[in-house]
Amino acid sequence: TYYTPEYETKDTDILAAFRVSPQPGVPPEEAGAAVAAESSTGTWTTVWTDGLTSLDRYKGRCYHIEPVAGEDSQWICYVAYPLDLFEEGSVTNMFTSIVGNVFAFIALHGLLMGD
């Protein structure tokens, strides 16, 4: 699963915080997991070489969720990405990997990535 509240971040993780508004009926844990999946290995296509790659090693993990003060249907979802997921030295690769697919994800009513 991509929602792992027991996960302890590592010094080598890239950390991101997303302000999430799930669609009605979607719990924040599912929305946080969806953000982590869609922005990491959740969209990878299954191929025969999957036996050679540990998706668990490269996946993003939603490790903490907290409500936004004063907003009843918004949460901050914290996601940790392993540094190995990204091309070394490429900020462009890192940014497009993290925000690429996730902003079109239908389970979310709204999404904002803070800086």
Biopython code that builds the backbone (N, CA, C, O; Angstrom):
import numpy as np
from Bio.PDB.StructureBuilder import StructureBuilder

atoms = [
    (1, "THR", "N", (0.828, -1.191, 0.000)),
    (1, "THR", "CA", (0.000, 0.000, 0.000)),
    (1, "THR", "C", (0.871, 1.254, 0.000)),
    (1, "THR", "O", (2.028, 1.225, 0.419)),
    (2, "TYR", "N", (0.308, 2.321, -0.465)),
    (2, "TYR", "CA", (1.048, 3.581, -0.533)),
    (2, "TYR", "C", (0.786, 4.466, 0.683)),
    (2, "TYR", "O", (1.468, 5.475, 0.865)),
    (3, "TYR", "N", (-0.191, 4.106, 1.521)),
    (3, "TYR", "CA", (-0.413, 4.810, 2.785)),
    (3, "TYR", "C", (0.265, 4.010, 3.882)),
    (3, "TYR", "O", (-0.187, 2.921, 4.236)),
    (4, "THR", "N", (1.348, 4.551, 4.419)),
    (4, "THR", "CA", (2.147, 3.839, 5.414)),
    (4, "THR", "C", (2.442, 4.772, 6.589)),
    (4, "THR", "O", (3.531, 5.341, 6.669)),
    (5, "PRO", "N", (1.477, 4.932, 7.502)),
    (5, "PRO", "CA", (1.671, 5.867, 8.613)),
    (5, "PRO", "C", (2.808, 5.468, 9.556)),
    (5, "PRO", "O", (3.290, 6.302, 10.322)),
    (6, "GLU", "N", (3.237, 4.223, 9.511)),
    (6, "GLU", "CA", (4.335, 3.776, 10.369)),
    (6, "GLU", "C", (5.710, 4.079, 9.755)),
    (6, "GLU", "O", (6.736, 3.875, 10.404)),
    (7, "TYR", "N", (5.731, 4.565, 8.508)),
    (7, "TYR", "CA", (6.995, 4.813, 7.818)),
    (7, "TYR", "C", (7.752, 5.961, 8.481)),
    (7, "TYR", "O", (7.175, 7.008, 8.774)),
    (8, "GLU", "N", (9.039, 5.758, 8.712)),
    (8, "GLU", "CA", (9.907, 6.804, 9.234)),
    (8, "GLU", "C", (10.768, 7.318, 8.093)),
    (8, "GLU", "O", (11.491, 6.553, 7.455)),
    (9, "THR", "N", (10.688, 8.612, 7.842)),
    (9, "THR", "CA", (11.420, 9.186, 6.719)),
    (9, "THR", "C", (12.926, 9.027, 6.930)),
    (9, "THR", "O", (13.427, 8.965, 8.052)),
    (10, "LYS", "N", (13.622, 8.965, 5.786)),
    (10, "LYS", "CA", (15.079, 8.824, 5.787)),
    (10, "LYS", "C", (15.703, 10.137, 5.338)),
    (10, "LYS", "O", (15.047, 10.961, 4.702)),
    (11, "ASP", "N", (16.960, 10.323, 5.670)),
    (11, "ASP", "CA", (17.678, 11.526, 5.249)),
    (11, "ASP", "C", (17.751, 11.639, 3.734)),
    (11, "ASP", "O", (17.896, 12.739, 3.202)),
    (12, "THR", "N", (17.652, 10.519, 3.038)),
    (12, "THR", "CA", (17.758, 10.514, 1.579)),
    (12, "THR", "C", (16.404, 10.640, 0.878)),
    (12, "THR", "O", (16.357, 10.673, -0.351)),
    (13, "ASP", "N", (15.312, 10.711, 1.625)),
    (13, "ASP", "CA", (13.988, 10.862, 1.012)),
    (13, "ASP", "C", (13.758, 12.294, 0.542)),
    (13, "ASP", "O", (14.239, 13.249, 1.152)),
    (14, "ILE", "N", (13.022, 12.422, -0.542)),
    (14, "ILE", "CA", (12.507, 13.716, -0.988)),
    (14, "ILE", "C", (11.111, 13.828, -0.393)),
    (14, "ILE", "O", (10.275, 12.952, -0.611)),
    (15, "LEU", "N", (10.847, 14.897, 0.358)),
    (15, "LEU", "CA", (9.571, 15.054, 1.042)),
    (15, "LEU", "C", (8.719, 16.107, 0.346)),
    (15, "LEU", "O", (9.211, 17.163, -0.052)),
    (16, "ALA", "N", (7.439, 15.802, 0.209)),
    (16, "ALA", "CA", (6.501, 16.732, -0.420)),
    (16, "ALA", "C", (5.227, 16.781, 0.412)),
    (16, "ALA", "O", (4.838, 15.794, 1.036)),
    (17, "ALA", "N", (4.585, 17.946, 0.412)),
    (17, "ALA", "CA", (3.310, 18.117, 1.110)),
    (17, "ALA", "C", (2.268, 18.565, 0.092)),
    (17, "ALA", "O", (2.482, 19.523, -0.651)),
    (18, "PHE", "N", (1.150, 17.867, 0.067)),
    (18, "PHE", "CA", (0.060, 18.170, -0.854)),
    (18, "PHE", "C", (-1.180, 18.549, -0.054)),
    (18, "PHE", "O", (-1.546, 17.855, 0.894)),
    (19, "ARG", "N", (-1.819, 19.635, -0.429)),
    (19, "ARG", "CA", (-3.122, 19.991, 0.143)),
    (19, "ARG", "C", (-4.169, 19.302, -0.720)),
    (19, "ARG", "O", (-4.300, 19.599, -1.908)),
    (20, "VAL", "N", (-4.913, 18.382, -0.117)),
    (20, "VAL", "CA", (-5.787, 17.480, -0.856)),
    (20, "VAL", "C", (-7.241, 17.711, -0.478)),
    (20, "VAL", "O", (-7.576, 17.823, 0.702)),
    (21, "SER", "N", (-8.103, 17.783, -1.487)),
    (21, "SER", "CA", (-9.558, 17.794, -1.306)),
    (21, "SER", "C", (-10.105, 16.572, -2.029)),
    (21, "SER", "O", (-10.297, 16.611, -3.245)),
    (22, "PRO", "N", (-10.360, 15.478, -1.296)),
    (22, "PRO", "CA", (-10.874, 14.270, -1.957)),
    (22, "PRO", "C", (-12.288, 14.471, -2.488)),
    (22, "PRO", "O", (-13.023, 15.340, -2.020)),
    (23, "GLN", "N", (-12.653, 13.663, -3.464)),
    (23, "GLN", "CA", (-14.042, 13.632, -3.917)),
    (23, "GLN", "C", (-14.904, 13.185, -2.740)),
    (23, "GLN", "O", (-14.412, 12.489, -1.852)),
    (24, "PRO", "N", (-16.185, 13.571, -2.714)),
    (24, "PRO", "CA", (-17.071, 13.117, -1.634)),
    (24, "PRO", "C", (-17.057, 11.590, -1.519)),
    (24, "PRO", "O", (-17.150, 10.877, -2.518)),
    (25, "GLY", "N", (-16.942, 11.110, -0.291)),
    (25, "GLY", "CA", (-16.929, 9.671, -0.042)),
    (25, "GLY", "C", (-15.562, 9.031, -0.072)),
    (25, "GLY", "O", (-15.422, 7.867, 0.304)),
    (26, "VAL", "N", (-14.543, 9.761, -0.511)),
    (26, "VAL", "CA", (-13.175, 9.224, -0.548)),
    (26, "VAL", "C", (-12.465, 9.643, 0.741)),
    (26, "VAL", "O", (-12.288, 10.838, 0.978)),
    (27, "PRO", "N", (-12.055, 8.684, 1.579)),
    (27, "PRO", "CA", (-11.374, 9.037, 2.829)),
    (27, "PRO", "C", (-9.994, 9.638, 2.568)),
    (27, "PRO", "O", (-9.380, 9.351, 1.540)),
    (28, "PRO", "N", (-9.498, 10.474, 3.494)),
    (28, "PRO", "CA", (-8.197, 11.121, 3.273)),
    (28, "PRO", "C", (-7.046, 10.130, 3.121)),
    (28, "PRO", "O", (-6.089, 10.408, 2.399)),
    (29, "GLU", "N", (-7.124, 8.974, 3.791)),
    (29, "GLU", "CA", (-6.059, 7.970, 3.664)),
    (29, "GLU", "C", (-5.995, 7.419, 2.241)),
    (29, "GLU", "O", (-4.911, 7.189, 1.703)),
    (30, "GLU", "N", (-7.150, 7.212, 1.645)),
    (30, "GLU", "CA", (-7.187, 6.734, 0.261)),
    (30, "GLU", "C", (-6.676, 7.806, -0.695)),
    (30, "GLU", "O", (-5.955, 7.507, -1.646)),
    (31, "ALA", "N", (-7.053, 9.053, -0.436)),
    (31, "ALA", "CA", (-6.584, 10.151, -1.288)),
    (31, "ALA", "C", (-5.072, 10.321, -1.162)),
    (31, "ALA", "O", (-4.384, 10.517, -2.164)),
    (32, "GLY", "N", (-4.553, 10.248, 0.061)),
    (32, "GLY", "CA", (-3.106, 10.354, 0.267)),
    (32, "GLY", "C", (-2.351, 9.225, -0.402)),
    (32, "GLY", "O", (-1.303, 9.442, -1.009)),
    (33, "ALA", "N", (-2.885, 8.016, -0.291)),
    (33, "ALA", "CA", (-2.271, 6.865, -0.958)),
    (33, "ALA", "C", (-2.308, 7.039, -2.468)),
    (33, "ALA", "O", (-1.354, 6.689, -3.162)),
    (34, "ALA", "N", (-3.410, 7.580, -2.975)),
    (34, "ALA", "CA", (-3.544, 7.794, -4.419)),
    (34, "ALA", "C", (-2.521, 8.808, -4.919)),
    (34, "ALA", "O", (-1.940, 8.630, -5.989)),
    (35, "VAL", "N", (-2.301, 9.869, -4.150)),
    (35, "VAL", "CA", (-1.299, 10.868, -4.530)),
    (35, "VAL", "C", (0.085, 10.219, -4.570)),
    (35, "VAL", "O", (0.836, 10.418, -5.525)),
    (36, "ALA", "N", (0.423, 9.448, -3.543)),
    (36, "ALA", "CA", (1.730, 8.779, -3.503)),
    (36, "ALA", "C", (1.891, 7.803, -4.666)),
    (36, "ALA", "O", (2.957, 7.732, -5.278)),
    (37, "ALA", "N", (0.838, 7.056, -4.966)),
    (37, "ALA", "CA", (0.902, 6.075, -6.056)),
    (37, "ALA", "C", (1.006, 6.757, -7.411)),
    (37, "ALA", "O", (1.881, 6.431, -8.214)),
    (38, "GLU", "N", (0.110, 7.704, -7.662)),
    (38, "GLU", "CA", (0.073, 8.369, -8.970)),
    (38, "GLU", "C", (1.339, 9.168, -9.253)),
    (38, "GLU", "O", (1.685, 9.394, -10.413)),
    (39, "SER", "N", (2.023, 9.593, -8.210)),
    (39, "SER", "CA", (3.227, 10.397, -8.419)),
    (39, "SER", "C", (4.510, 9.574, -8.291)),
    (39, "SER", "O", (5.608, 10.130, -8.267)),
    (40, "SER", "N", (4.368, 8.249, -8.210)),
    (40, "SER", "CA", (5.569, 7.399, -8.170)),
    (40, "SER", "C", (5.345, 6.148, -9.014)),
    (40, "SER", "O", (5.206, 6.252, -10.232)),
    (41, "THR", "N", (5.309, 4.987, -8.405)),
    (41, "THR", "CA", (5.276, 3.734, -9.164)),
    (41, "THR", "C", (3.880, 3.235, -9.496)),
    (41, "THR", "O", (3.748, 2.233, -10.199)),
    (42, "GLY", "N", (2.842, 3.892, -9.021)),
    (42, "GLY", "CA", (1.474, 3.423, -9.248)),
    (42, "GLY", "C", (1.042, 3.425, -10.699)),
    (42, "GLY", "O", (0.094, 2.730, -11.065)),
    (43, "THR", "N", (1.720, 4.192, -11.526)),
    (43, "THR", "CA", (1.363, 4.260, -12.949)),
    (43, "THR", "C", (2.328, 3.474, -13.828)),
    (43, "THR", "O", (2.215, 3.505, -15.054)),
    (44, "TRP", "N", (3.266, 2.780, -13.220)),
    (44, "TRP", "CA", (4.205, 1.991, -14.009)),
    (44, "TRP", "C", (3.478, 0.831, -14.669)),
    (44, "TRP", "O", (2.611, 0.206, -14.058)),
    (45, "THR", "N", (3.824, 0.547, -15.894)),
    (45, "THR", "CA", (3.240, -0.565, -16.637)),
    (45, "THR", "C", (3.936, -1.867, -16.243)),
    (45, "THR", "O", (5.159, -1.912, -16.111)),
    (46, "THR", "N", (3.153, -2.912, -16.060)),
    (46, "THR", "CA", (3.718, -4.218, -15.723)),
    (46, "THR", "C", (4.366, -4.834, -16.957)),
    (46, "THR", "O", (3.734, -4.970, -18.005)),
    (47, "VAL", "N", (5.624, -5.201, -16.819)),
    (47, "VAL", "CA", (6.363, -5.851, -17.905)),
    (47, "VAL", "C", (7.118, -7.047, -17.327)),
    (47, "VAL", "O", (7.182, -7.221, -16.110)),
    (48, "TRP", "N", (7.679, -7.855, -18.197)),
    (48, "TRP", "CA", (8.351, -9.069, -17.746)),
    (48, "TRP", "C", (9.529, -8.781, -16.823)),
    (48, "TRP", "O", (9.901, -9.636, -16.020)),
    (49, "THR", "N", (10.121, -7.597, -16.921)),
    (49, "THR", "CA", (11.281, -7.281, -16.085)),
    (49, "THR", "C", (10.898, -6.860, -14.674)),
    (49, "THR", "O", (11.772, -6.541, -13.868)),
    (50, "ASP", "N", (9.600, -6.853, -14.360)),
    (50, "ASP", "CA", (9.190, -6.472, -13.007)),
    (50, "ASP", "C", (9.848, -7.337, -11.944)),
    (50, "ASP", "O", (10.054, -6.890, -10.815)),
    (51, "GLY", "N", (10.176, -8.559, -12.296)),
    (51, "GLY", "CA", (10.866, -9.433, -11.356)),
    (51, "GLY", "C", (12.261, -8.939, -11.024)),
    (51, "GLY", "O", (12.852, -9.372, -10.034)),
    (52, "LEU", "N", (12.797, -8.038, -11.838)),
    (52, "LEU", "CA", (14.138, -7.506, -11.627)),
    (52, "LEU", "C", (14.133, -6.199, -10.841)),
    (52, "LEU", "O", (15.184, -5.743, -10.391)),
    (53, "THR", "N", (12.962, -5.594, -10.672)),
    (53, "THR", "CA", (12.842, -4.294, -10.018)),
    (53, "THR", "C", (11.899, -4.396, -8.832)),
    (53, "THR", "O", (10.798, -4.933, -8.952)),
    (54, "SER", "N", (12.322, -3.890, -7.709)),
    (54, "SER", "CA", (11.469, -3.874, -6.524)),
    (54, "SER", "C", (10.665, -2.580, -6.505)),
    (54, "SER", "O", (11.193, -1.516, -6.184)),
    (55, "LEU", "N", (9.378, -2.680, -6.853)),
    (55, "LEU", "CA", (8.535, -1.486, -6.829)),
    (55, "LEU", "C", (8.451, -0.912, -5.427)),
    (55, "LEU", "O", (8.320, 0.301, -5.260)),
    (56, "ASP", "N", (8.526, -1.768, -4.417)),
    (56, "ASP", "CA", (8.464, -1.298, -3.038)),
    (56, "ASP", "C", (9.636, -0.365, -2.726)),
    (56, "ASP", "O", (9.505, 0.553, -1.917)),
    (57, "ARG", "N", (10.758, -0.601, -3.358)),
    (57, "ARG", "CA", (11.941, 0.241, -3.134)),
    (57, "ARG", "C", (11.747, 1.650, -3.698)),
    (57, "ARG", "O", (12.270, 2.616, -3.142)),
    (58, "TYR", "N", (11.006, 1.770, -4.788)),
    (58, "TYR", "CA", (10.891, 3.039, -5.496)),
    (58, "TYR", "C", (9.588, 3.793, -5.246)),
    (58, "TYR", "O", (9.454, 4.936, -5.685)),
    (59, "LYS", "N", (8.639, 3.192, -4.563)),
    (59, "LYS", "CA", (7.329, 3.841, -4.439)),
    (59, "LYS", "C", (7.352, 5.017, -3.467)),
    (59, "LYS", "O", (8.140, 5.055, -2.521)),
    (60, "GLY", "N", (6.464, 5.973, -3.731)),
    (60, "GLY", "CA", (6.230, 7.056, -2.793)),
    (60, "GLY", "C", (5.365, 6.535, -1.657)),
    (60, "GLY", "O", (4.573, 5.610, -1.840)),
    (61, "ARG", "N", (5.522, 7.130, -0.491)),
    (61, "ARG", "CA", (4.761, 6.680, 0.676)),
    (61, "ARG", "C", (4.099, 7.876, 1.349)),
    (61, "ARG", "O", (4.775, 8.819, 1.760)),
    (62, "CYS", "N", (2.785, 7.833, 1.457)),
    (62, "CYS", "CA", (2.069, 8.835, 2.235)),
    (62, "CYS", "C", (2.215, 8.415, 3.695)),
    (62, "CYS", "O", (1.627, 7.423, 4.124)),
    (63, "TYR", "N", (2.999, 9.173, 4.452)),
    (63, "TYR", "CA", (3.339, 8.757, 5.812)),
    (63, "TYR", "C", (2.623, 9.557, 6.898)),
    (63, "TYR", "O", (2.669, 9.180, 8.069)),
    (64, "HIS", "N", (1.967, 10.650, 6.528)),
    (64, "HIS", "CA", (1.263, 11.452, 7.535)),
    (64, "HIS", "C", (0.166, 12.260, 6.849)),
    (64, "HIS", "O", (0.348, 12.771, 5.744)),
    (65, "ILE", "N", (-0.966, 12.364, 7.524)),
    (65, "ILE", "CA", (-2.089, 13.163, 7.027)),
    (65, "ILE", "C", (-2.620, 13.979, 8.192)),
    (65, "ILE", "O", (-2.817, 13.458, 9.290)),
    (66, "GLU", "N", (-2.850, 15.259, 7.944)),
    (66, "GLU", "CA", (-3.446, 16.095, 8.987)),
    (66, "GLU", "C", (-4.495, 17.007, 8.362)),
    (66, "GLU", "O", (-4.340, 17.444, 7.222)),
    (67, "PRO", "N", (-5.564, 17.298, 9.105)),
    (67, "PRO", "CA", (-6.606, 18.169, 8.559)),
    (67, "PRO", "C", (-6.108, 19.605, 8.430)),
    (67, "PRO", "O", (-5.263, 20.053, 9.205)),
    (68, "VAL", "N", (-6.641, 20.320, 7.443)),
    (68, "VAL", "CA", (-6.345, 21.743, 7.281)),
    (68, "VAL", "C", (-7.255, 22.502, 8.243)),
    (68, "VAL", "O", (-8.471, 22.315, 8.224)),
    (69, "ALA", "N", (-6.679, 23.343, 9.069)),
    (69, "ALA", "CA", (-7.456, 24.098, 10.057)),
    (69, "ALA", "C", (-8.517, 24.949, 9.365)),
    (69, "ALA", "O", (-8.226, 25.687, 8.424)),
    (70, "GLY", "N", (-9.750, 24.833, 9.847)),
    (70, "GLY", "CA", (-10.844, 25.636, 9.313)),
    (70, "GLY", "C", (-11.471, 25.098, 8.042)),
    (70, "GLY", "O", (-12.402, 25.705, 7.513)),
    (71, "GLU", "N", (-10.985, 23.975, 7.539)),
    (71, "GLU", "CA", (-11.521, 23.365, 6.315)),
    (71, "GLU", "C", (-11.956, 21.942, 6.627)),
    (71, "GLU", "O", (-11.127, 21.116, 7.008)),
    (72, "ASP", "N", (-13.259, 21.636, 6.469)),
    (72, "ASP", "CA", (-13.720, 20.303, 6.838)),
    (72, "ASP", "C", (-13.449, 19.227, 5.797)),
    (72, "ASP", "O", (-13.604, 18.048, 6.114)),
    (73, "SER", "N", (-13.066, 19.554, 4.611)),
    (73, "SER", "CA", (-12.838, 18.505, 3.608)),
    (73, "SER", "C", (-11.474, 18.643, 2.922)),
    (73, "SER", "O", (-11.310, 18.262, 1.763)),
    (74, "GLN", "N", (-10.507, 19.189, 3.652)),
    (74, "GLN", "CA", (-9.158, 19.326, 3.100)),
    (74, "GLN", "C", (-8.134, 18.799, 4.099)),
    (74, "GLN", "O", (-8.271, 18.970, 5.310)),
    (75, "TRP", "N", (-7.112, 18.157, 3.557)),
    (75, "TRP", "CA", (-6.053, 17.578, 4.374)),
    (75, "TRP", "C", (-4.703, 17.885, 3.746)),
    (75, "TRP", "O", (-4.594, 18.088, 2.537)),
    (76, "ILE", "N", (-3.675, 17.916, 4.591)),
    (76, "ILE", "CA", (-2.298, 17.961, 4.106)),
    (76, "ILE", "C", (-1.783, 16.526, 4.144)),
    (76, "ILE", "O", (-1.751, 15.894, 5.200)),
    (77, "CYS", "N", (-1.385, 16.028, 2.995)),
    (77, "CYS", "CA", (-0.839, 14.676, 2.874)),
    (77, "CYS", "C", (0.658, 14.791, 2.631)),
    (77, "CYS", "O", (1.095, 15.414, 1.664)),
    (78, "TYR", "N", (1.427, 14.193, 3.505)),
    (78, "TYR", "CA", (2.878, 14.221, 3.403)),
    (78, "TYR", "C", (3.351, 12.935, 2.736)),
    (78, "TYR", "O", (2.994, 11.832, 3.150)),
    (79, "VAL", "N", (4.159, 13.101, 1.697)),
    (79, "VAL", "CA", (4.621, 11.958, 0.914)),
    (79, "VAL", "C", (6.149, 11.965, 0.865)),
    (79, "VAL", "O", (6.770, 12.999, 0.620)),
    (80, "ALA", "N", (6.739, 10.799, 1.101)),
    (80, "ALA", "CA", (8.191, 10.614, 1.010)),
    (80, "ALA", "C", (8.506, 9.802, -0.241)),
    (80, "ALA", "O", (7.893, 8.765, -0.496)),
    (81, "TYR", "N", (9.464, 10.286, -1.008)),
    (81, "TYR", "CA", (9.911, 9.599, -2.221)),
    (81, "TYR", "C", (11.370, 9.212, -2.047)),
    (81, "TYR", "O", (12.174, 10.031, -1.602)),
    (82, "PRO", "N", (11.730, 7.974, -2.389)),
    (82, "PRO", "CA", (13.144, 7.599, -2.307)),
    (82, "PRO", "C", (13.950, 8.332, -3.380)),
    (82, "PRO", "O", (13.516, 8.446, -4.526)),
    (83, "LEU", "N", (15.099, 8.815, -3.003)),
    (83, "LEU", "CA", (15.946, 9.562, -3.934)),
    (83, "LEU", "C", (16.262, 8.756, -5.187)),
    (83, "LEU", "O", (16.416, 9.326, -6.267)),
    (84, "ASP", "N", (16.362, 7.432, -5.053)),
    (84, "ASP", "CA", (16.681, 6.566, -6.194)),
    (84, "ASP", "C", (15.597, 6.556, -7.268)),
    (84, "ASP", "O", (15.839, 6.089, -8.381)),
    (85, "LEU", "N", (14.417, 7.058, -6.954)),
    (85, "LEU", "CA", (13.333, 7.104, -7.937)),
    (85, "LEU", "C", (13.649, 8.079, -9.073)),
    (85, "LEU", "O", (13.127, 7.941, -10.180)),
    (86, "PHE", "N", (14.498, 9.054, -8.796)),
    (86, "PHE", "CA", (14.734, 10.144, -9.738)),
    (86, "PHE", "C", (16.110, 10.064, -10.396)),
    (86, "PHE", "O", (17.053, 9.481, -9.862)),
    (87, "GLU", "N", (16.182, 10.673, -11.574)),
    (87, "GLU", "CA", (17.455, 10.765, -12.287)),
    (87, "GLU", "C", (18.393, 11.678, -11.502)),
    (87, "GLU", "O", (18.004, 12.772, -11.092)),
    (88, "GLU", "N", (19.606, 11.233, -11.298)),
    (88, "GLU", "CA", (20.564, 11.997, -10.509)),
    (88, "GLU", "C", (20.818, 13.379, -11.109)),
    (88, "GLU", "O", (21.112, 13.507, -12.297)),
    (89, "GLY", "N", (20.700, 14.407, -10.276)),
    (89, "GLY", "CA", (20.998, 15.770, -10.683)),
    (89, "GLY", "C", (19.939, 16.456, -11.518)),
    (89, "GLY", "O", (20.166, 17.571, -11.986)),
    (90, "SER", "N", (18.789, 15.832, -11.724)),
    (90, "SER", "CA", (17.765, 16.421, -12.588)),
    (90, "SER", "C", (16.559, 16.891, -11.777)),
    (90, "SER", "O", (15.683, 16.098, -11.430)),
    (91, "VAL", "N", (16.526, 18.175, -11.483)),
    (91, "VAL", "CA", (15.386, 18.754, -10.773)),
    (91, "VAL", "C", (14.137, 18.657, -11.642)),
    (91, "VAL", "O", (13.039, 18.446, -11.128)),
    (92, "THR", "N", (14.298, 18.807, -12.940)),
    (92, "THR", "CA", (13.165, 18.702, -13.864)),
    (92, "THR", "C", (12.536, 17.319, -13.790)),
    (92, "THR", "O", (11.312, 17.205, -13.726)),
    (93, "ASN", "N", (13.342, 16.274, -13.798)),
    (93, "ASN", "CA", (12.833, 14.909, -13.681)),
    (93, "ASN", "C", (12.100, 14.710, -12.365)),
    (93, "ASN", "O", (11.027, 14.109, -12.334)),
    (94, "MET", "N", (12.671, 15.209, -11.286)),
    (94, "MET", "CA", (12.053, 15.056, -9.975)),
    (94, "MET", "C", (10.698, 15.770, -9.931)),
    (94, "MET", "O", (9.711, 15.195, -9.475)),
    (95, "PHE", "N", (10.648, 16.996, -10.394)),
    (95, "PHE", "CA", (9.409, 17.771, -10.346)),
    (95, "PHE", "C", (8.328, 17.158, -11.233)),
    (95, "PHE", "O", (7.182, 17.026, -10.802)),
    (96, "THR", "N", (8.670, 16.786, -12.453)),
    (96, "THR", "CA", (7.651, 16.208, -13.336)),
    (96, "THR", "C", (7.194, 14.841, -12.845)),
    (96, "THR", "O", (6.040, 14.468, -13.054)),
    (97, "SER", "N", (8.073, 14.091, -12.200)),
    (97, "SER", "CA", (7.670, 12.802, -11.636)),
    (97, "SER", "C", (6.676, 12.992, -10.500)),
    (97, "SER", "O", (5.680, 12.274, -10.418)),
    (98, "ILE", "N", (6.940, 13.945, -9.635)),
    (98, "ILE", "CA", (6.083, 14.159, -8.471)),
    (98, "ILE", "C", (4.741, 14.771, -8.856)),
    (98, "ILE", "O", (3.710, 14.343, -8.337)),
    (99, "VAL", "N", (4.724, 15.748, -9.738)),
    (99, "VAL", "CA", (3.459, 16.435, -10.043)),
    (99, "VAL", "C", (2.841, 16.044, -11.373)),
    (99, "VAL", "O", (1.746, 16.507, -11.694)),
    (100, "GLY", "N", (3.500, 15.213, -12.148)),
    (100, "GLY", "CA", (3.025, 14.866, -13.487)),
    (100, "GLY", "C", (1.603, 14.364, -13.582)),
    (100, "GLY", "O", (0.722, 15.119, -13.995)),
    (101, "ASN", "N", (1.340, 13.117, -13.218)),
    (101, "ASN", "CA", (0.021, 12.506, -13.374)),
    (101, "ASN", "C", (-0.972, 12.903, -12.300)),
    (101, "ASN", "O", (-2.178, 12.914, -12.545)),
    (102, "VAL", "N", (-0.490, 13.225, -11.131)),
    (102, "VAL", "CA", (-1.365, 13.328, -9.969)),
    (102, "VAL", "C", (-2.398, 14.452, -10.076)),
    (102, "VAL", "O", (-3.466, 14.348, -9.474)),
    (103, "PHE", "N", (-2.116, 15.505, -10.812)),
    (103, "PHE", "CA", (-3.058, 16.619, -10.879)),
    (103, "PHE", "C", (-4.272, 16.323, -11.745)),
    (103, "PHE", "O", (-5.221, 17.107, -11.752)),
    (104, "ALA", "N", (-4.269, 15.234, -12.463)),
    (104, "ALA", "CA", (-5.437, 14.837, -13.260)),
    (104, "ALA", "C", (-6.182, 13.667, -12.627)),
    (104, "ALA", "O", (-7.097, 13.113, -13.237)),
    (105, "PHE", "N", (-5.799, 13.289, -11.413)),
    (105, "PHE", "CA", (-6.382, 12.108, -10.779)),
    (105, "PHE", "C", (-7.820, 12.380, -10.355)),
    (105, "PHE", "O", (-8.090, 13.348, -9.645)),
    (106, "ILE", "N", (-8.735, 11.531, -10.789)),
    (106, "ILE", "CA", (-10.173, 11.759, -10.620)),
    (106, "ILE", "C", (-10.672, 11.594, -9.179)),
    (106, "ILE", "O", (-11.722, 12.139, -8.838)),
    (107, "ALA", "N", (-9.952, 10.861, -8.331)),
    (107, "ALA", "CA", (-10.395, 10.668, -6.941)),
    (107, "ALA", "C", (-10.265, 11.944, -6.119)),
    (107, "ALA", "O", (-10.758, 12.020, -4.993)),
    (108, "LEU", "N", (-9.600, 12.944, -6.689)),
    (108, "LEU", "CA", (-9.405, 14.198, -5.973)),
    (108, "LEU", "C", (-10.285, 15.289, -6.555)),
    (108, "LEU", "O", (-10.406, 15.432, -7.772)),
    (109, "HIS", "N", (-10.892, 16.049, -5.668)),
    (109, "HIS", "CA", (-11.670, 17.212, -6.093)),
    (109, "HIS", "C", (-10.737, 18.396, -6.332)),
    (109, "HIS", "O", (-10.961, 19.209, -7.230)),
    (110, "GLY", "N", (-9.682, 18.481, -5.511)),
    (110, "GLY", "CA", (-8.713, 19.553, -5.643)),
    (110, "GLY", "C", (-7.371, 19.126, -5.081)),
    (110, "GLY", "O", (-7.304, 18.273, -4.195)),
    (111, "LEU", "N", (-6.301, 19.719, -5.594)),
    (111, "LEU", "CA", (-4.952, 19.375, -5.151)),
    (111, "LEU", "C", (-4.056, 20.591, -5.307)),
    (111, "LEU", "O", (-4.117, 21.301, -6.311)),
    (112, "LEU", "N", (-3.227, 20.820, -4.303)),
    (112, "LEU", "CA", (-2.276, 21.921, -4.330)),
    (112, "LEU", "C", (-0.973, 21.418, -3.742)),
    (112, "LEU", "O", (-0.968, 20.787, -2.685)),
    (113, "MET", "N", (0.121, 21.690, -4.413)),
    (113, "MET", "CA", (1.427, 21.343, -3.856)),
    (113, "MET", "C", (2.051, 22.627, -3.351)),
    (113, "MET", "O", (2.212, 23.589, -4.103)),
    (114, "GLY", "N", (2.403, 22.639, -2.070)),
    (114, "GLY", "CA", (2.993, 23.834, -1.477)),
    (114, "GLY", "C", (4.472, 23.937, -1.759)),
    (114, "GLY", "O", (5.135, 22.938, -2.039)),
    (115, "ASP", "N", (4.979, 25.135, -1.685)),
    (115, "ASP", "CA", (6.424, 25.328, -1.867)),
    (115, "ASP", "C", (7.059, 25.859, -0.600)),
    (115, "ASP", "O", (8.269, 26.083, -0.562)),
]
sb = StructureBuilder()
sb.init_structure("model")
sb.init_model(0)
sb.init_chain("A")
sb.init_seg("    ")
for serial, (resi, resn, name, xyz) in enumerate(atoms, 1):
    if name == "N":
        sb.init_residue(resn, " ", resi, " ")
    sb.init_atom(name, np.array(xyz, "f"), 0.0, 1.0, " ", f" {name:<3s}", serial, name[0])
structure = sb.get_structure()
